[in-house]
Amino acid sequence: MNIFGIGLPEMAVIFTIALLVFGPKKLPEIGRSMGKALRGFQDASRDFESEFKREAKQLEEAVTINNKPETEKVAATPKEDNADS
């Protein structure tokens, strides 16, 4: 098992040190807090990614519309009726 470049032996050492520092009663609470923080970070990251994709799509559509040849732009705009013709 390799999470974030940390293997099983390293995880065991980290867990042992945390157990010695915080004690067995405090570890579940710390684990829950870390889990909630990680979940919040993932949600914020997902929201940022979706917002970024939405803005990129809008920008791409705006660039596509502005880069159309002039003949397409003229054809797309309504023509005015000239009474003089």
mmCIF file as gemmi writes it, N, C-alpha and C atoms, coordinates in Angstrom:
data_model
loop_
_atom_site.group_PDB
_atom_site.id
_atom_site.type_symbol
_atom_site.label_atom_id
_atom_site.label_alt_id
_atom_site.label_comp_id
_atom_site.label_asym_id
_atom_site.label_entity_id
_atom_site.label_seq_id
_atom_site.pdbx_PDB_ins_code
_atom_site.Cartn_x
_atom_site.Cartn_y
_atom_site.Cartn_z
_atom_site.occupancy
_atom_site.B_iso_or_equiv
_atom_site.pdbx_formal_charge
_atom_site.auth_seq_id
_atom_site.auth_asym_id
_atom_site.pdbx_PDB_model_num
ATOM 1 N N . MET Axp A 1 ? 0.853 -1.174 0 1 0 ? 1 A 1
ATOM 2 C CA . MET Axp A 1 ? 0 0 0 1 0 ? 1 A 1
ATOM 3 C C . MET Axp A 1 ? 0.893 1.229 0 1 0 ? 1 A 1
ATOM 4 N N . ASN Axp A 2 ? 0.578 2.181 -0.88 1 0 ? 2 A 1
ATOM 5 C CA . ASN Axp A 2 ? 1.412 3.366 -1.017 1 0 ? 2 A 1
ATOM 6 C C . ASN Axp A 2 ? 0.509 4.579 -1.18 1 0 ? 2 A 1
ATOM 7 N N . ILE Axp A 3 ? 0.326 5.329 -0.102 1 0 ? 3 A 1
ATOM 8 C CA . ILE Axp A 3 ? -0.525 6.515 -0.116 1 0 ? 3 A 1
ATOM 9 C C . ILE Axp A 3 ? 0.364 7.739 0.026 1 0 ? 3 A 1
ATOM 10 N N . PHE Axp A 4 ? 0.312 8.651 -0.953 1 0 ? 4 A 1
ATOM 11 C CA . PHE Axp A 4 ? 1.111 9.872 -0.945 1 0 ? 4 A 1
ATOM 12 C C . PHE Axp A 4 ? 2.602 9.573 -0.823 1 0 ? 4 A 1
ATOM 13 N N . GLY Axp A 5 ? 3.049 8.466 -1.374 1 0 ? 5 A 1
ATOM 14 C CA . GLY Axp A 5 ? 4.466 8.115 -1.306 1 0 ? 5 A 1
ATOM 15 C C . GLY Axp A 5 ? 4.876 7.548 0.045 1 0 ? 5 A 1
ATOM 16 N N . ILE Axp A 6 ? 3.91 7.226 0.897 1 0 ? 6 A 1
ATOM 17 C CA . ILE Axp A 6 ? 4.206 6.672 2.217 1 0 ? 6 A 1
ATOM 18 C C . ILE Axp A 6 ? 3.804 5.199 2.204 1 0 ? 6 A 1
ATOM 19 N N . GLY Axp A 7 ? 4.751 4.338 2.506 1 0 ? 7 A 1
ATOM 20 C CA . GLY Axp A 7 ? 4.485 2.913 2.533 1 0 ? 7 A 1
ATOM 21 C C . GLY Axp A 7 ? 3.954 2.464 3.879 1 0 ? 7 A 1
ATOM 22 N N . LEU Axp A 8 ? 3.695 1.167 4.007 1 0 ? 8 A 1
ATOM 23 C CA . LEU Axp A 8 ? 3.147 0.606 5.236 1 0 ? 8 A 1
ATOM 24 C C . LEU Axp A 8 ? 4.078 0.791 6.438 1 0 ? 8 A 1
ATOM 25 N N . PRO Axp A 9 ? 5.392 0.564 6.299 1 0 ? 9 A 1
ATOM 26 C CA . PRO Axp A 9 ? 6.268 0.771 7.47 1 0 ? 9 A 1
ATOM 27 C C . PRO Axp A 9 ? 6.259 2.222 7.968 1 0 ? 9 A 1
ATOM 28 N N . GLU Axp A 10 ? 6.271 3.175 7.043 1 0 ? 10 A 1
ATOM 29 C CA . GLU Axp A 10 ? 6.246 4.584 7.433 1 0 ? 10 A 1
ATOM 30 C C . GLU Axp A 10 ? 4.935 4.947 8.119 1 0 ? 10 A 1
ATOM 31 N N . MET Axp A 11 ? 3.829 4.398 7.607 1 0 ? 11 A 1
ATOM 32 C CA . MET Axp A 11 ? 2.528 4.663 8.22 1 0 ? 11 A 1
ATOM 33 C C . MET Axp A 11 ? 2.473 4.103 9.643 1 0 ? 11 A 1
ATOM 34 N N . ALA Axp A 12 ? 3.07 2.93 9.861 1 0 ? 12 A 1
ATOM 35 C CA . ALA Axp A 12 ? 3.101 2.328 11.197 1 0 ? 12 A 1
ATOM 36 C C . ALA Axp A 12 ? 3.894 3.202 12.16 1 0 ? 12 A 1
ATOM 37 N N . VAL Axp A 13 ? 5.01 3.747 11.703 1 0 ? 13 A 1
ATOM 38 C CA . VAL Axp A 13 ? 5.828 4.621 12.55 1 0 ? 13 A 1
ATOM 39 C C . VAL Axp A 13 ? 5.052 5.892 12.89 1 0 ? 13 A 1
ATOM 40 N N . ILE Axp A 14 ? 4.39 6.491 11.91 1 0 ? 14 A 1
ATOM 41 C CA . ILE Axp A 14 ? 3.607 7.705 12.139 1 0 ? 14 A 1
ATOM 42 C C . ILE Axp A 14 ? 2.477 7.427 13.128 1 0 ? 14 A 1
ATOM 43 N N . PHE Axp A 15 ? 1.803 6.303 12.953 1 0 ? 15 A 1
ATOM 44 C CA . PHE Axp A 15 ? 0.712 5.941 13.857 1 0 ? 15 A 1
ATOM 45 C C . PHE Axp A 15 ? 1.224 5.737 15.278 1 0 ? 15 A 1
ATOM 46 N N . THR Axp A 16 ? 2.358 5.076 15.413 1 0 ? 16 A 1
ATOM 47 C CA . THR Axp A 16 ? 2.94 4.834 16.744 1 0 ? 16 A 1
ATOM 48 C C . THR Axp A 16 ? 3.319 6.143 17.424 1 0 ? 16 A 1
ATOM 49 N N . ILE Axp A 17 ? 3.919 7.046 16.688 1 0 ? 17 A 1
ATOM 50 C CA . ILE Axp A 17 ? 4.299 8.349 17.257 1 0 ? 17 A 1
ATOM 51 C C . ILE Axp A 17 ? 3.048 9.13 17.661 1 0 ? 17 A 1
ATOM 52 N N . ALA Axp A 18 ? 2.017 9.119 16.795 1 0 ? 18 A 1
ATOM 53 C CA . ALA Axp A 18 ? 0.765 9.812 17.116 1 0 ? 18 A 1
ATOM 54 C C . ALA Axp A 18 ? 0.124 9.206 18.357 1 0 ? 18 A 1
ATOM 55 N N . LEU Axp A 19 ? 0.181 7.888 18.492 1 0 ? 19 A 1
ATOM 56 C CA . LEU Axp A 19 ? -0.379 7.216 19.657 1 0 ? 19 A 1
ATOM 57 C C . LEU Axp A 19 ? 0.342 7.641 20.926 1 0 ? 19 A 1
ATOM 58 N N . LEU Axp A 20 ? 1.672 7.746 20.853 1 0 ? 20 A 1
ATOM 59 C CA . LEU Axp A 20 ? 2.457 8.162 22.019 1 0 ? 20 A 1
ATOM 60 C C . LEU Axp A 20 ? 2.203 9.63 22.372 1 0 ? 20 A 1
ATOM 61 N N . VAL Axp A 21 ? 2.083 10.486 21.363 1 0 ? 21 A 1
ATOM 62 C CA . VAL Axp A 21 ? 1.928 11.92 21.608 1 0 ? 21 A 1
ATOM 63 C C . VAL Axp A 21 ? 0.512 12.252 22.093 1 0 ? 21 A 1
ATOM 64 N N . PHE Axp A 22 ? -0.503 11.725 21.428 1 0 ? 22 A 1
ATOM 65 C CA . PHE Axp A 22 ? -1.877 12.115 21.717 1 0 ? 22 A 1
ATOM 66 C C . PHE Axp A 22 ? -2.616 11.158 22.651 1 0 ? 22 A 1
ATOM 67 N N . GLY Axp A 23 ? -2.208 9.928 22.72 1 0 ? 23 A 1
ATOM 68 C CA . GLY Axp A 23 ? -2.881 8.953 23.573 1 0 ? 23 A 1
ATOM 69 C C . GLY Axp A 23 ? -4.014 8.258 22.846 1 0 ? 23 A 1
ATOM 70 N N . PRO Axp A 24 ? -4.413 7.09 23.34 1 0 ? 24 A 1
ATOM 71 C CA . PRO Axp A 24 ? -5.43 6.289 22.641 1 0 ? 24 A 1
ATOM 72 C C . PRO Axp A 24 ? -6.826 6.912 22.665 1 0 ? 24 A 1
ATOM 73 N N . LYS Axp A 25 ? -7.141 7.753 23.635 1 0 ? 25 A 1
ATOM 74 C CA . LYS Axp A 25 ? -8.482 8.345 23.712 1 0 ? 25 A 1
ATOM 75 C C . LYS Axp A 25 ? -8.655 9.495 22.731 1 0 ? 25 A 1
ATOM 76 N N . LYS Axp A 26 ? -7.572 10.163 22.408 1 0 ? 26 A 1
ATOM 77 C CA . LYS Axp A 26 ? -7.645 11.35 21.553 1 0 ? 26 A 1
ATOM 78 C C . LYS Axp A 26 ? -7.532 11.002 20.06 1 0 ? 26 A 1
ATOM 79 N N . LEU Axp A 27 ? -6.946 9.853 19.713 1 0 ? 27 A 1
ATOM 80 C CA . LEU Axp A 27 ? -6.715 9.507 18.3 1 0 ? 27 A 1
ATOM 81 C C . LEU Axp A 27 ? -7.993 9.43 17.454 1 0 ? 27 A 1
ATOM 82 N N . PRO Axp A 28 ? -9.079 8.798 17.919 1 0 ? 28 A 1
ATOM 83 C CA . PRO Axp A 28 ? -10.283 8.771 17.072 1 0 ? 28 A 1
ATOM 84 C C . PRO Axp A 28 ? -10.822 10.164 16.76 1 0 ? 28 A 1
ATOM 85 N N . GLU Axp A 29 ? -10.773 11.042 17.738 1 0 ? 29 A 1
ATOM 86 C CA . GLU Axp A 29 ? -11.241 12.421 17.523 1 0 ? 29 A 1
ATOM 87 C C . GLU Axp A 29 ? -10.362 13.136 16.496 1 0 ? 29 A 1
ATOM 88 N N . ILE Axp A 30 ? -9.072 12.955 16.596 1 0 ? 30 A 1
ATOM 89 C CA . ILE Axp A 30 ? -8.133 13.564 15.643 1 0 ? 30 A 1
ATOM 90 C C . ILE Axp A 30 ? -8.361 12.991 14.252 1 0 ? 30 A 1
ATOM 91 N N . GLY Axp A 31 ? -8.589 11.684 14.177 1 0 ? 31 A 1
ATOM 92 C CA . GLY Axp A 31 ? -8.866 11.045 12.879 1 0 ? 31 A 1
ATOM 93 C C . GLY Axp A 31 ? -10.122 11.591 12.228 1 0 ? 31 A 1
ATOM 94 N N . ARG Axp A 32 ? -11.181 11.769 13.028 1 0 ? 32 A 1
ATOM 95 C CA . ARG Axp A 32 ? -12.423 12.339 12.497 1 0 ? 32 A 1
ATOM 96 C C . ARG Axp A 32 ? -12.191 13.763 11.986 1 0 ? 32 A 1
ATOM 97 N N . SER Axp A 33 ? -11.472 14.545 12.77 1 0 ? 33 A 1
ATOM 98 C CA . SER Axp A 33 ? -11.198 15.932 12.37 1 0 ? 33 A 1
ATOM 99 C C . SER Axp A 33 ? -10.401 15.981 11.074 1 0 ? 33 A 1
ATOM 100 N N . MET Axp A 34 ? -9.407 15.126 10.971 1 0 ? 34 A 1
ATOM 101 C CA . MET Axp A 34 ? -8.603 15.09 9.743 1 0 ? 34 A 1
ATOM 102 C C . MET Axp A 34 ? -9.438 14.629 8.563 1 0 ? 34 A 1
ATOM 103 N N . GLY Axp A 35 ? -10.33 13.657 8.788 1 0 ? 35 A 1
ATOM 104 C CA . GLY Axp A 35 ? -11.211 13.176 7.726 1 0 ? 35 A 1
ATOM 105 C C . GLY Axp A 35 ? -12.15 14.267 7.236 1 0 ? 35 A 1
ATOM 106 N N . LYS Axp A 36 ? -12.721 15.024 8.172 1 0 ? 36 A 1
ATOM 107 C CA . LYS Axp A 36 ? -13.61 16.126 7.794 1 0 ? 36 A 1
ATOM 108 C C . LYS Axp A 36 ? -12.852 17.206 7.032 1 0 ? 36 A 1
ATOM 109 N N . ALA Axp A 37 ? -11.64 17.495 7.483 1 0 ? 37 A 1
ATOM 110 C CA . ALA Axp A 37 ? -10.837 18.513 6.805 1 0 ? 37 A 1
ATOM 111 C C . ALA Axp A 37 ? -10.488 18.059 5.386 1 0 ? 37 A 1
ATOM 112 N N . LEU Axp A 38 ? -10.129 16.787 5.237 1 0 ? 38 A 1
ATOM 113 C CA . LEU Axp A 38 ? -9.794 16.26 3.916 1 0 ? 38 A 1
ATOM 114 C C . LEU Axp A 38 ? -11.013 16.278 3.008 1 0 ? 38 A 1
ATOM 115 N N . ARG Axp A 39 ? -12.171 15.933 3.556 1 0 ? 39 A 1
ATOM 116 C CA . ARG Axp A 39 ? -13.41 15.946 2.779 1 0 ? 39 A 1
ATOM 117 C C . ARG Axp A 39 ? -13.746 17.371 2.322 1 0 ? 39 A 1
ATOM 118 N N . GLY Axp A 40 ? -13.583 18.329 3.218 1 0 ? 40 A 1
ATOM 119 C CA . GLY Axp A 40 ? -13.823 19.733 2.863 1 0 ? 40 A 1
ATOM 120 C C . GLY Axp A 40 ? -12.88 20.198 1.77 1 0 ? 40 A 1
ATOM 121 N N . PHE Axp A 41 ? -11.626 19.783 1.864 1 0 ? 41 A 1
ATOM 122 C CA . PHE Axp A 41 ? -10.657 20.149 0.831 1 0 ? 41 A 1
ATOM 123 C C . PHE Axp A 41 ? -11.035 19.538 -0.507 1 0 ? 41 A 1
ATOM 124 N N . GLN Axp A 42 ? -11.464 18.287 -0.509 1 0 ? 42 A 1
ATOM 125 C CA . GLN Axp A 42 ? -11.869 17.631 -1.752 1 0 ? 42 A 1
ATOM 126 C C . GLN Axp A 42 ? -13.086 18.325 -2.362 1 0 ? 42 A 1
ATOM 127 N N . ASP Axp A 43 ? -14.062 18.683 -1.526 1 0 ? 43 A 1
ATOM 128 C CA . ASP Axp A 43 ? -15.258 19.375 -2.028 1 0 ? 43 A 1
ATOM 129 C C . ASP Axp A 43 ? -14.891 20.733 -2.627 1 0 ? 43 A 1
ATOM 130 N N . ALA Axp A 44 ? -14.031 21.477 -1.931 1 0 ? 44 A 1
ATOM 131 C CA . ALA Axp A 44 ? -13.606 22.784 -2.442 1 0 ? 44 A 1
ATOM 132 C C . ALA Axp A 44 ? -12.833 22.632 -3.744 1 0 ? 44 A 1
ATOM 133 N N . SER Axp A 45 ? -12.003 21.608 -3.815 1 0 ? 45 A 1
ATOM 134 C CA . SER Axp A 45 ? -11.228 21.351 -5.032 1 0 ? 45 A 1
ATOM 135 C C . SER Axp A 45 ? -12.151 21.012 -6.196 1 0 ? 45 A 1
ATOM 136 N N . ARG Axp A 46 ? -13.167 20.195 -5.928 1 0 ? 46 A 1
ATOM 137 C CA . ARG Axp A 46 ? -14.131 19.816 -6.96 1 0 ? 46 A 1
ATOM 138 C C . ARG Axp A 46 ? -14.92 21.045 -7.436 1 0 ? 46 A 1
ATOM 139 N N . ASP Axp A 47 ? -15.329 21.888 -6.505 1 0 ? 47 A 1
ATOM 140 C CA . ASP Axp A 47 ? -16.055 23.116 -6.86 1 0 ? 47 A 1
ATOM 141 C C . ASP Axp A 47 ? -15.183 24.043 -7.703 1 0 ? 47 A 1
ATOM 142 N N . PHE Axp A 48 ? -13.927 24.189 -7.308 1 0 ? 48 A 1
ATOM 143 C CA . PHE Axp A 48 ? -13.003 25.036 -8.058 1 0 ? 48 A 1
ATOM 144 C C . PHE Axp A 48 ? -12.806 24.495 -9.467 1 0 ? 48 A 1
ATOM 145 N N . GLU Axp A 49 ? -12.643 23.181 -9.585 1 0 ? 49 A 1
ATOM 146 C CA . GLU Axp A 49 ? -12.436 22.574 -10.901 1 0 ? 49 A 1
ATOM 147 C C . GLU Axp A 49 ? -13.645 22.783 -11.803 1 0 ? 49 A 1
ATOM 148 N N . SER Axp A 50 ? -14.854 22.595 -11.263 1 0 ? 50 A 1
ATOM 149 C CA . SER Axp A 50 ? -16.049 22.771 -12.092 1 0 ? 50 A 1
ATOM 150 C C . SER Axp A 50 ? -16.223 24.236 -12.494 1 0 ? 50 A 1
ATOM 151 N N . GLU Axp A 51 ? -15.935 25.162 -11.581 1 0 ? 51 A 1
ATOM 152 C CA . GLU Axp A 51 ? -16.022 26.586 -11.911 1 0 ? 51 A 1
ATOM 153 C C . GLU Axp A 51 ? -14.993 26.958 -12.98 1 0 ? 51 A 1
ATOM 154 N N . PHE Axp A 52 ? -13.785 26.415 -12.856 1 0 ? 52 A 1
ATOM 155 C CA . PHE Axp A 52 ? -12.731 26.678 -13.825 1 0 ? 52 A 1
ATOM 156 C C . PHE Axp A 52 ? -13.125 26.151 -15.203 1 0 ? 52 A 1
ATOM 157 N N . LYS Axp A 53 ? -13.685 24.947 -15.264 1 0 ? 53 A 1
ATOM 158 C CA . LYS Axp A 53 ? -14.111 24.374 -16.545 1 0 ? 53 A 1
ATOM 159 C C . LYS Axp A 53 ? -15.237 25.197 -17.164 1 0 ? 53 A 1
ATOM 160 N N . ARG Axp A 54 ? -16.171 25.651 -16.328 1 0 ? 54 A 1
ATOM 161 C CA . ARG Axp A 54 ? -17.288 26.459 -16.831 1 0 ? 54 A 1
ATOM 162 C C . ARG Axp A 54 ? -16.781 27.773 -17.417 1 0 ? 54 A 1
ATOM 163 N N . GLU Axp A 55 ? -15.861 28.438 -16.722 1 0 ? 55 A 1
ATOM 164 C CA . GLU Axp A 55 ? -15.292 29.697 -17.222 1 0 ? 55 A 1
ATOM 165 C C . GLU Axp A 55 ? -14.482 29.47 -18.499 1 0 ? 55 A 1
ATOM 166 N N . ALA Axp A 56 ? -13.725 28.371 -18.549 1 0 ? 56 A 1
ATOM 167 C CA . ALA Axp A 56 ? -12.938 28.066 -19.745 1 0 ? 56 A 1
ATOM 168 C C . ALA Axp A 56 ? -13.856 27.825 -20.944 1 0 ? 56 A 1
ATOM 169 N N . LYS Axp A 57 ? -14.977 27.146 -20.715 1 0 ? 57 A 1
ATOM 170 C CA . LYS Axp A 57 ? -15.92 26.883 -21.8 1 0 ? 57 A 1
ATOM 171 C C . LYS Axp A 57 ? -16.535 28.188 -22.303 1 0 ? 57 A 1
ATOM 172 N N . GLN Axp A 58 ? -16.911 29.082 -21.384 1 0 ? 58 A 1
ATOM 173 C CA . GLN Axp A 58 ? -17.471 30.372 -21.791 1 0 ? 58 A 1
ATOM 174 C C . GLN Axp A 58 ? -16.458 31.189 -22.573 1 0 ? 58 A 1
ATOM 175 N N . LEU Axp A 59 ? -15.223 31.175 -22.129 1 0 ? 59 A 1
ATOM 176 C CA . LEU Axp A 59 ? -14.163 31.903 -22.826 1 0 ? 59 A 1
ATOM 177 C C . LEU Axp A 59 ? -13.932 31.317 -24.209 1 0 ? 59 A 1
ATOM 178 N N . GLU Axp A 60 ? -13.931 30.002 -24.306 1 0 ? 60 A 1
ATOM 179 C CA . GLU Axp A 60 ? -13.74 29.341 -25.599 1 0 ? 60 A 1
ATOM 180 C C . GLU Axp A 60 ? -14.874 29.691 -26.56 1 0 ? 60 A 1
ATOM 181 N N . GLU Axp A 61 ? -16.112 29.721 -26.052 1 0 ? 61 A 1
ATOM 182 C CA . GLU Axp A 61 ? -17.244 30.084 -26.9 1 0 ? 61 A 1
ATOM 183 C C . GLU Axp A 61 ? -17.138 31.538 -27.359 1 0 ? 61 A 1
ATOM 184 N N . ALA Axp A 62 ? -16.703 32.423 -26.479 1 0 ? 62 A 1
ATOM 185 C CA . ALA Axp A 62 ? -16.552 33.833 -26.849 1 0 ? 62 A 1
ATOM 186 C C . ALA Axp A 62 ? -15.471 34.002 -27.904 1 0 ? 62 A 1
ATOM 187 N N . VAL Axp A 63 ? -14.379 33.29 -27.772 1 0 ? 63 A 1
ATOM 188 C CA . VAL Axp A 63 ? -13.292 33.376 -28.755 1 0 ? 63 A 1
ATOM 189 C C . VAL Axp A 63 ? -13.758 32.815 -30.087 1 0 ? 63 A 1
ATOM 190 N N . THR Axp A 64 ? -14.513 31.728 -30.059 1 0 ? 64 A 1
ATOM 191 C CA . THR Axp A 64 ? -15.013 31.123 -31.298 1 0 ? 64 A 1
ATOM 192 C C . THR Axp A 64 ? -15.941 32.093 -32.018 1 0 ? 64 A 1
ATOM 193 N N . ILE Axp A 65 ? -16.813 32.768 -31.287 1 0 ? 65 A 1
ATOM 194 C CA . ILE Axp A 65 ? -17.739 33.724 -31.897 1 0 ? 65 A 1
ATOM 195 C C . ILE Axp A 65 ? -16.975 34.914 -32.479 1 0 ? 65 A 1
ATOM 196 N N . ASN Axp A 66 ? -15.969 35.405 -31.776 1 0 ? 66 A 1
ATOM 197 C CA . ASN Axp A 66 ? -15.217 36.569 -32.238 1 0 ? 66 A 1
ATOM 198 C C . ASN Axp A 66 ? -14.27 36.245 -33.387 1 0 ? 66 A 1
ATOM 199 N N . ASN Axp A 67 ? -13.922 34.993 -33.591 1 0 ? 67 A 1
ATOM 200 C CA . ASN Axp A 67 ? -12.991 34.623 -34.651 1 0 ? 67 A 1
ATOM 201 C C . ASN Axp A 67 ? -13.685 34.146 -35.925 1 0 ? 67 A 1
ATOM 202 N N . LYS Axp A 68 ? -15.01 34.267 -35.996 1 0 ? 68 A 1
ATOM 203 C CA . LYS Axp A 68 ? -15.709 33.89 -37.214 1 0 ? 68 A 1
ATOM 204 C C . LYS Axp A 68 ? -15.327 34.861 -38.325 1 0 ? 68 A 1
ATOM 205 N N . PRO Axp A 69 ? -15.267 34.38 -39.571 1 0 ? 69 A 1
ATOM 206 C CA . PRO Axp A 69 ? -14.996 35.29 -40.69 1 0 ? 69 A 1
ATOM 207 C C . PRO Axp A 69 ? -16.098 36.337 -40.799 1 0 ? 69 A 1
ATOM 208 N N . GLU Axp A 70 ? -15.758 37.477 -41.386 1 0 ? 70 A 1
ATOM 209 C CA . GLU Axp A 70 ? -16.692 38.605 -41.482 1 0 ? 70 A 1
ATOM 210 C C . GLU Axp A 70 ? -17.97 38.232 -42.233 1 0 ? 70 A 1
ATOM 211 N N . THR Axp A 71 ? -17.879 37.366 -43.24 1 0 ? 71 A 1
ATOM 212 C CA . THR Axp A 71 ? -19.078 36.989 -43.992 1 0 ? 71 A 1
ATOM 213 C C . THR Axp A 71 ? -20.081 36.28 -43.101 1 0 ? 71 A 1
ATOM 214 N N . GLU Axp A 72 ? -19.59 35.449 -42.191 1 0 ? 72 A 1
ATOM 215 C CA . GLU Axp A 72 ? -20.493 34.77 -41.267 1 0 ? 72 A 1
ATOM 216 C C . GLU Axp A 72 ? -21.077 35.755 -40.261 1 0 ? 72 A 1
ATOM 217 N N . LYS Axp A 73 ? -20.269 36.728 -39.824 1 0 ? 73 A 1
ATOM 218 C CA . LYS Axp A 73 ? -20.762 37.718 -38.873 1 0 ? 73 A 1
ATOM 219 C C . LYS Axp A 73 ? -21.862 38.556 -39.51 1 0 ? 73 A 1
ATOM 220 N N . VAL Axp A 74 ? -21.659 38.956 -40.774 1 0 ? 74 A 1
ATOM 221 C CA . VAL Axp A 74 ? -22.648 39.773 -41.466 1 0 ? 74 A 1
ATOM 222 C C . VAL Axp A 74 ? -23.914 38.97 -41.7 1 0 ? 74 A 1
ATOM 223 N N . ALA Axp A 75 ? -23.774 37.721 -42.088 1 0 ? 75 A 1
ATOM 224 C CA . ALA Axp A 75 ? -24.939 36.882 -42.333 1 0 ? 75 A 1
ATOM 225 C C . ALA Axp A 75 ? -25.701 36.617 -41.04 1 0 ? 75 A 1
ATOM 226 N N . ALA Axp A 76 ? -25.007 36.621 -39.931 1 0 ? 76 A 1
ATOM 227 C CA . ALA Axp A 76 ? -25.65 36.332 -38.648 1 0 ? 76 A 1
ATOM 228 C C . ALA Axp A 76 ? -26.403 37.54 -38.112 1 0 ? 76 A 1
ATOM 229 N N . THR Axp A 77 ? -26.025 38.755 -38.545 1 0 ? 77 A 1
ATOM 230 C CA . THR Axp A 77 ? -26.708 39.947 -38.051 1 0 ? 77 A 1
ATOM 231 C C . THR Axp A 77 ? -27.912 40.239 -38.935 1 0 ? 77 A 1
ATOM 232 N N . PRO Axp A 78 ? -29.018 40.701 -38.362 1 0 ? 78 A 1
ATOM 233 C CA . PRO Axp A 78 ? -30.205 41.006 -39.183 1 0 ? 78 A 1
ATOM 234 C C . PRO Axp A 78 ? -29.935 42.209 -40.085 1 0 ? 78 A 1
ATOM 235 N N . LYS Axp A 79 ? -30.419 42.117 -41.323 1 0 ? 79 A 1
ATOM 236 C CA . LYS Axp A 79 ? -30.221 43.201 -42.287 1 0 ? 79 A 1
ATOM 237 C C . LYS Axp A 79 ? -31.333 44.22 -42.136 1 0 ? 79 A 1
ATOM 238 N N . GLU Axp A 80 ? -30.952 45.475 -42.337 1 0 ? 80 A 1
ATOM 239 C CA . GLU Axp A 80 ? -31.942 46.542 -42.257 1 0 ? 80 A 1
ATOM 240 C C . GLU Axp A 80 ? -32.617 46.693 -43.615 1 0 ? 80 A 1
ATOM 241 N N . ASP Axp A 81 ? -33.904 46.981 -43.603 1 0 ? 81 A 1
ATOM 242 C CA . ASP Axp A 81 ? -34.631 47.217 -44.856 1 0 ? 81 A 1
ATOM 243 C C . ASP Axp A 81 ? -34.375 48.637 -45.304 1 0 ? 81 A 1
ATOM 244 N N . ASN Axp A 82 ? -33.917 48.809 -46.537 1 0 ? 82 A 1
ATOM 245 C CA . ASN Axp A 82 ? -33.693 50.145 -47.095 1 0 ? 82 A 1
ATOM 246 C C . ASN Axp A 82 ? -34.876 50.504 -47.989 1 0 ? 82 A 1
ATOM 247 N N . ALA Axp A 83 ? -35.525 51.58 -47.686 1 0 ? 83 A 1
ATOM 248 C CA . ALA Axp A 83 ? -36.648 52.037 -48.491 1 0 ? 83 A 1
ATOM 249 C C . ALA Axp A 83 ? -36.166 52.699 -49.775 1 0 ? 83 A 1
ATOM 250 N N . ASP Axp A 84 ? -34.87 53.094 -49.817 1 0 ? 84 A 1
ATOM 251 C CA . ASP Axp A 84 ? -34.316 53.786 -50.979 1 0 ? 84 A 1
ATOM 252 C C . ASP Axp A 84 ? -34.021 52.837 -52.137 1 0 ? 84 A 1
ATOM 253 N N . SER Axp A 85 ? -33.886 51.555 -51.911 1 0 ? 85 A 1
ATOM 254 C CA . SER Axp A 85 ? -33.463 50.631 -52.967 1 0 ? 85 A 1
ATOM 255 C C . SER Axp A 85 ? -34.444 50.519 -54.052 1 0 ? 85 A 1
